[in-house]
Amino acid sequence: MSESTTLLIATAGGVFPALAWLWFWLREDAKHPEPRRIIALAFLVGMVTVGVVIPIQQAVAVFLTSTTIVFIAWSVIEEIMKYVAARITVLRSRENDEPIDSVMYMVAVALGFAAAENALFLLSPLSGQGILETLMTGNLRFVGAMLLHVLSSAVIGVALALSFYKSRRSKRLYALYGVILASLLHGLFNFLILNTAEEYLLRTFGLVWLGLIVLLAVLEYIKRIHPVVVRHFSK
């Protein structure tokens, strides 16, 4: 298999599943859909962020001795960088004009990040001509790691949504809490993956699915968030 073919297959294997999940999540905001150009930008920003994150992770790993600690540290780095990338791009958009928009943008960034990350993961088995291994790797990341990125970044989006009509100080605090919680969730997942017997890994992935079910319920609440209207009554 030529290098160009390998790269093409790996890219398709990373991007198409991510786009499928993106289509699913965008349906949650079907009544007031976001402009496609902004969603596309968010997805692209997530992909580019991988190229920024990897050097940082490699630099940090030099100072850590435990594999578990390395992966937890990497989780924190990824969540911070995904939020920073979203904050300096799509979250500044004028189209971010209702609480649920923050969630949609963070999900799009997360799926872009997962798409690029998955493509890199797929390159290794493809280069070794292991088609079966490639399919297994792709399926595992499709149902596991990709949805973890969605869940963790959506947590940040939810925090932003809950503070949408609050003061600037409150928004900063909520954003901080969201990043911390997202990092804890991502770090916990990596810890369980590294320290759970292979036959019990599905239980770990099951926790991610449970978290996503909770997220869907929370999104229904966010859709009902409206600004507080102060009414003045004359005597």
N, C-alpha and C positions, 0 to 999 in steps of 0.2 A: 504494500500500500504506500503510495507516494506521500510526501510530507503535506502537500497541498490538500490531498484528499483526506488525510488524517485530521488536519486542522478544520476542514469544512465539516466533517462529520461530528467532531467534538463540539464545534460552535453550534451546529444545529441541535445536537443533543442537549446542550445547555440552555439555548435560547427558546426553543419551541415549547418545552414543558413549562418554562417560566411564563411565556406568553399565554399559555392555556390557563394557568392559575391567575394571571393578571385579569383575563377576561372574566373569570369567575368572581373575583373580588370587586371589579368595577360594577358589576350588577347590583351591588349593595347601594350604589349611589345612582341608580338608573333614572330616578326622577329629576335629578339635577346633575347630569354627567359633566365631568371635567373636560376641558378642551383636549383633544387628542395630542396636540403639540406639547402641552404641558406634561401629560402622562408619558409621552415618548421621551421628553427631556429627562423626567425623573428616572425612567428606566435606564437611559443612557448614562446618567450621572451615577447610578448604582454600579453599572458595569465598570466605568472609569475608576471608581473608588477602590475597586479591588487592586488596581495597579498602584495605588497610593498606600493601601493597607499592608500589602505583602512585605515591602522593604522595612516598614515599621515593625511588623511582627518578627521578622528575621533579626532585626537589631535588638529587640527586647529579649528574644529567646536566648541570646548569648549569655545573659546575666541570670538565667533561671536553670536550675538543675533537674527539677522534677517535670516529667512529661505532663502530668495532670495540671500543675501550676502553669506551665507554658500554654496549654490549651485554654485554661480559664483566662489567662492574661490576654490571649488572642481574642477571646470572646468579648472582653471589655473594649479592646481596641476597635473591633469591628462595629460594635454598637455605637461607640462615640463617633467614629468616622462616618458611619451611615447618617447619623443625625446631623453632623456638621455639614456634610455634603448637601443634604436636603435643606438645611437652614440657609445656606448661602446661595441657593438656587431656587428651587420650586416653592419653598415655603414663603418666600418673599413675593411671590406672584400676586397680582391683584385678583386673580381667579380664586385664591385661597380666601373665600368670603363666607364660609359657613363651617361649623365645627367638624363635620365628617370629612371635609376636604383634606385636613391634616392627616387623617388616617389613610386616605386613598393615596396621597403623595408618598407617605412613608412606606406603604405596601409596595408601590411601584418602584421606589428606590431599592427596597429589600429584594424584590424579584430580579431587578437588573443586576444587583450584586450577586445573587445566587446563580444567575445565568452564567456570568463570567467565571465564577468560582467553580461551578459544575463543569464547564468546558475545560478548565484546567485539570480537574480531577479525571475527566474522561480521556484526556490526551495520553496519560501514562499507560493504561491498559490497551488503548488503541495502537500505540507505538509498538507494543509487544505482540500485536496481532491477536490479542485475546478477546475475540468478539463476545464470547459468553461472559467473560469477566466484565467487559464494558457494559453489557446489558444489565448485569446484576448491579454494577456500580451506579448506573443511571437510574435504575428503579429505586434503589435504596435512597439516593439523594432526592429523588422526585417526591417520595412520600415522607421523608424524614427531614434532612437538613434544609431543603428549600422551604418547607412549611415552618421550620423553626425560625428562619430569617423573617418570614412573614409575621409570625406571632410576636417575636421580640420587637421588631420595628413598629408593628401595629400598637404595641403597648405604649411606645413613645407617642405615636399619633393620638392614641386615646387620651393620654395626659395633656397633650396640646389642645385636644378638642374640649376637654373638661374645663380648661382655663381660657377658652376662646373669648369669652365676654368679661373676663376678669382684668385686674390691673396688670401693668407691665411687670411689676415685681412678682405677682402671683404666677404669671406665665413663665417666668424664669425658674421659679421654684418647682412648678409642675413639670417643666421640661427636664430639670435635674432629676426629680423623682422618677420620671419616665425612663431616662437613660440608665439610672441605677437599677431599676426593676428589670429592664430589658437585659442588662448585663448579667444580673443574677440568674435570670431564666436561661440565658444562653450558656453561662458558665455551668449551671446545674446540669443542663443537657449534656455538655461535653464531659463533665465529671462522670455522669451515669454511663455514657457510651464507653468511656475508658475503663470503668470499674465494674461493669456488669457482664456476666457470662453471656456468650453469644446466643444461647437458647432463650435468654430473657430479654433480648434487645427490643423485641416487638412491644414489650410493656413500656419501654421508654418512649418509643414512637407513639404509643397509645396515649401517653401523657400530653404529647404535642397536639394530637387530635382533640383531646379533651379541652385543652387550652383554647383551641380554635373555635370549639362549640361555645365556650364561654364568651369568646371575642364576638361572635356573631350576635349573641344576646346583648352584649354591651353596645354594639353598633345600633341596635334598635333603640336603645335609650338615648344615644348621642343624636340620632335623627330628630329627637323631640326637644333638644336643647334650643332655647330661643332667648334672645336678650330680655332682660328684665325691663319692663316698661313702668316708669314711675308716673302715676297719675296724680294730678293736682286737683283737689276739690275746693271749689269756692264756697264760702259760708253764705 
